[in-house]
Amino acid sequence: MASPTARGRTHASSQIRITGSPEVAAAALAALRTAPGLHVVRVSRPVDGDTPGEVRQYVRLRPASARQTTD
């Protein structure tokens, strides 16, 4: 399940949080990485607070036309 979260310091148009089983999170991230017109800027996983069997990934996105190296 993906839900919008507030923008961060990375130059990004939007940020989403992906939660669910590792398989669901991996599939969602793979779909985002192959989506035309989007560029995945950064993916992070908090170490504390994860439920066993669940992955929380925070993904920052921006339009592919605005690509910059920020990491």
C-alpha positions in Angstrom: 0.0 0.0 0.0 1.4 3.4 -0.9 0.4 6.6 0.7 1.7 10.2 0.3 3.9 11.8 2.9 5.3 15.2 3.3 8.2 16.4 1.1 11.7 16.1 2.5 15.0 17.8 1.8 15.8 15.8 -1.3 14.9 17.6 -4.5 11.7 15.6 -5.2 8.2 16.3 -6.4 6.6 13.8 -4.1 7.3 11.2 -1.5 5.3 8.0 -0.8 5.5 5.4 1.9 5.2 1.7 0.8 4.2 -0.8 3.5 3.4 -4.4 3.4 5.1 -7.8 3.0 8.6 -7.7 1.6 7.2 -9.2 -1.7 4.5 -6.4 -2.0 7.0 -3.7 -1.2 9.6 -5.0 -3.7 6.9 -5.3 -6.4 5.7 -1.7 -5.8 9.2 -0.3 -5.9 10.0 -2.2 -9.1 6.9 -0.8 -10.7 7.9 2.8 -9.6 11.4 2.3 -11.0 10.0 1.3 -14.4 7.2 3.9 -14.6 7.7 6.2 -17.6 8.1 9.8 -16.6 9.2 9.1 -13.0 12.7 9.0 -11.4 13.2 7.3 -8.0 15.4 9.7 -6.1 16.0 7.9 -2.8 14.7 4.9 -0.9 15.1 4.6 2.8 14.0 2.1 5.4 13.8 3.0 9.1 15.6 0.5 11.3 13.4 0.9 14.4 9.6 0.3 14.4 9.4 -2.3 11.6 7.0 -5.1 12.3 8.5 -8.5 11.5 7.5 -9.5 8.0 6.7 -5.9 7.0 8.8 -3.5 5.0 8.4 0.3 5.2 10.1 2.1 2.4 10.0 5.9 1.9 10.4 6.7 -1.8 11.0 10.1 -3.2 10.0 10.7 -6.8 10.3 13.5 -9.3 9.5 13.8 -13.0 12.1 12.2 -15.2 12.6 15.6 -17.0 13.9 17.1 -13.7 16.6 14.5 -13.1 19.5 15.7 -10.9 22.1 13.8 -8.9 21.4 14.5 -5.2 22.8 11.4 -3.5 
